[in-house]
């Protein structure tokens, strides 16, 4: 599979660099199989309209690798989404954590259901009618809405024309969101697209339930979701919410993009959010240090502040407990519709982490985070893999957040967020294998290595949680001051009684088990 993917993307690179820009189009048509005639109908339809022809070529060329979830492959889960949708239609927003009760009640009868998500390639599925209707609608909106008239061509192509975000789309999305926000849009007809975009974004935020526990925690298995189910239920993770929001914005003439942090430095899971292209970005570039939340202008990266520090109560905490206000970010990426020819998905001939399999991935860290270009020392001069990664620690382990080619005993990594812990590593069969010493990247761009002190014994040790105290957990922790804990090292062997997993001490030179 790895060889097959490499061969495909090697062809993509070859075609992209040949035929005066026609190479990608030729490759896309070649990969479309029996659907080629549908794509050719689109191109022929616009042969006398150069602007629309360019738009059609853009969509088809960069359609390479784009997919959509086959709803038939996950229809076993539909009973859950039907229940969520029915509740929303009947009662409105999900209140009092009712979504868990809904899930649990269905799961009692359908716990045996398993699904095997399958994706279909857009090149082989999209009809000429759909593409022609979509292109015409985008051009009509450009002329119809006054806030679109002065939009430059590159912004239109990259951030308004695309029909899909992160391999998730629905053929009726444009007309659905056009109707849904018609009244709001008409009431703000003389406003800028930034103001209208903010109004639509705010309405999505109020109505969409950002739910992590059901989809990534206790109740797993409902993702990925079809766009139809996202619309019907308006429930999902930040990724589903962002996909929904981008479709709503673009359908109303607002150029938008999907940004993401692959892994927080001091929290769990990735995070996605929407950027309205051309809007003024608030706040100064984030230096990954702790700062209290004062106004919305302090928010440089969506989700960087924990909500429970918006109203700090620091005076309630003893001095022994410290609170962190905000999450730290090693990298910020953008998912583009346009293929990035220097992405790892294009360049690599070996297995790569899932994050980097998207050929539209663009590094925009320097727009959000104080970052440094660094040279990282490695343990060996010869390497089992061509690429080496910098990883950050998450609840599931070390997550790759950046890649580089190993060059002897070092590797060069651009635009790395400062004040972060990193581990250089290889990626092999889905596992992370250390390639060098872990280090903290300081504000000055120095690498402070974290080395084990084998030569000395410590009489005590301080243990830190991956996720630091926030306001609610800090108040709970205040009640634990003075509590005595027993610490158990599971790797120590009791030679007289076999392996034991209980706390112990030494008394009179003998190991005593509790």
Buried (B, 14 or more C-beta within 10 A) or exposed (E): EEEEBBEBBEBBBEBBEEEEEEBBBEBBBEBBEEBBEBBBBBBEBBEEEEEBBEBBBBBBBBBBBBBBBBBEBBEBBBBBBBBBBEBBEEEEEBEEEEBBEBBEEBBEEEEEBEBEBEEBBBBBBBBBEBBBBBBBBBBEBBEEBEBBEEBEEEBBBBBBBBBBBBBBBBBEBBEBBBEBBEEBBEEBEEBEBBEBBBBBBEBBEEEBBEBEBBBBEEBEBBBBBBBBBBBBBBBBBBBBBBBBBBBBBBBBBBBBBBBBBBBBBBBBBBBBBBBBBBBEEEBEBBBBEBBEBEEEEBBBBBBBBBEBBEEBEEEEBEEEBEBBBBBBBBBBBBBBBBBBBEBBBBBBBBBBBEBBBBBBBBBBBBBBBBBBEBEBBBEEEEBEBEBBBBBBBBEEEBBBBBBBEBEEBBBEBEBBBBBBBBBBBBBEEEEBEBBBBBBBBEEEEEBEEEEEEEEEEEEEEEEEEEBBBBBEBBBEBBEEEEEEEEEEEEEEEEEEEEEBEEEBEEEEEEBEEE
